[in-house]
Amino acid sequence: MKGKEIKILQAKDADLKHILFVDKTVFGSNKKADLTARIIKDNAAQPVVTFLAFDDQTAVGYAIFANAEVDGWHQSDHVSILAPLAVIPEYKDSQVNKLLIEEGIKKLKQMGTEMVFTFGNPEYYKKFGFVPEAESFGFAPPATLTNESREKWMVQALTLKGLSKNVGSVVCSESMNKPEFWGL
């Protein structure tokens, strides 16, 4: 890690340039950055809660928590999807990922969000309270998953009623409802 202190801030509209800088640094192209920008601007994904990590004045990572729905739940029941999460390579071994996820979950709890889903490495996300194979709890993913990738669809209950609610299919915004978003 280069700097002395990483700062985690909730992103504003004007911070999109920092998020796209991280994407271009991490993924080396505009393709992922374009997808990220579509999520942030997608009305169906609102409220999008985004946190940025800064080392001095340089953005080094971000986490996006986009609004989602569970088919059959009431509109006042709030769920989110953590996606994407990106940290530039020089900071991968630091605490940046951890700080971004923790701040995001803390904010979601304050907002009354009941559950948060993600799709990624189960061994990594279990450290933050995510449980693999959310589909085994009755929460079908937004995309059709292969048998090998089912364990990557994970959930974390943020309230007491989170996992005790009726089950259903998770519906995300149109910008997230694409095979390339899910790495399929």
N, C-alpha and C positions, 0 to 999 in steps of 0.2 A: 504494500500500500504506500502510495507516494506521500500523501499529506498526513497531518497529525490528527485531524478530526473530521469524520464523515458527518455531514448534516443531512437529516431526512426531513423533507418538506412536502406538504401536500401541494400538488401541482395545480397551476391555474391555466387558463386558456393560452396565455402568452408563453407557457413553458413547452408547448408542442415541439418547438425547435430543439430543445434539449433532449426530449424523448427520441426524436428522430435521429439526432446525433448519436445517441447510444445504440439504436438499432443499426445504423450504418456502420458503426465501429464493430459491433458484435457480429453482424451477419454479412458485412461487406457488399451489400447491394441495397437498392431502393425497394425491392419486392416486399420484404418484411416491414420496412418502414411505412410503405403505402398501406399495408394491411392494418398496422397499428393505428395509423391516422384515421382510417375508416372506422375503427372501433370507437375511438375517442369522439368522433363527430357523429356517430350513429345515435339518433334520438331514441331508438328502442333499447340501447345499451345504457341509457341514463337512469339513475345517476351513475356516472363513471367516477370512481374514486381512484386517483392516481397519486402515487408517492414517488418522489425523485430523491436520489442520493447524490450529494455534491461533495467533492473534495476541492476545497477552496471555491473557485468559480466554475469548475468543470463538472458537468453531469457525468456520473460514472455508473448509474443504474436506475431502473424504475420498476415499479409493479403497478399493474392495472387491475382493478376489481370492477368488472362490468356487471350491470344489473342483468338478471335472468328471471325466469319464472318456472314454476313447476306446474305442468298441466293439471288442472283440476283444483289447484289451490286458489284461495281468494286473492284478489289483487293487493290486499294489504299485507300479505305474507311476503316478506322480502328474502330473496336469495341472490347471491353473487357468484361470479366465476372469476377466479384469479387467473388472468391470462391477458397478455403475456407478462413474463418476468424476465428482465434482461439486465446483465451486469457486464461491463467491459472486461476483457480477459485479465488485465493486470490486477483486478479487484476480486476475481473469482474466489480466491482463498481467504478473503477478508470476511468480515461480518456483514457486508452490505446486503446480501440476500436476506439474511436473518432479520436485520433491522427493517428492511422494506416490508417483508411479510408480517412481522409483528406490528408495525405501525398501521398497516392496512387492516389487519384483523381487529385491532383496538378500535379503529374508526368505524368499522362495520358494526361492531357490538354497540357502540354509542348510537348508531343510526337505527338500531333495532333489527338488523339483519339476522335472520334465523339460521341460515346455513351458507357455507361457501364451498364451491366445487373447484377442482382444478384437474388438469391432465398433465401428468409428468412422471418423473422417477419416484416410485413409491418409497424407496429407502430414504430418499432425500426429504420428501414432504411429510413422512411420518414423524420426523423430528419436530414438526410444527403443529402436530395434532390431527393431520389428515389421515383418513382411514381409506385404504385401497378398496377397489371393487365396489364403488358406490352403487353400481347396478344390483349387487347382491342385497342391498338394503331397499331395493325397489325404485331407485332413481336412475332411469334410463338416460344415457348420454344424448346430447344433441346430434351426434353423428353415429353411424354404424361402425362399431369397432371390431377389429379382428380378435380372435381368442387370445392372441399374444399380448394385445394392448388393453384388455379389459381391466387389469389391475392398475393401470395408469389413471383410470377415471376414479377420482377420489373425492371425499366429502369430509367436512368438519361441521359439526353442530355448534352454533354460537349461542343458542338459547336452550333452555330446558325442553321446549317443545320441538326443537329442530328435527331430530330423528324420530320423534314420536308422532309426527304428523302423517297424514295420508301420503302414500307414495305416488309417483307419477313420472312422466318424462320431463326432463329439463329442457326448456326452450330458451335459446339465446337469441341475440340480435342477428339480423340477416348478415351483417359483416363478419360475424363469428361462425356462421352456419355454412362454412365452406370446407371441403376436404383438406385443402392446403393449410388451413388454420390448425387443424388437428393432426397434421403431419401424416395424413393417410394417403 
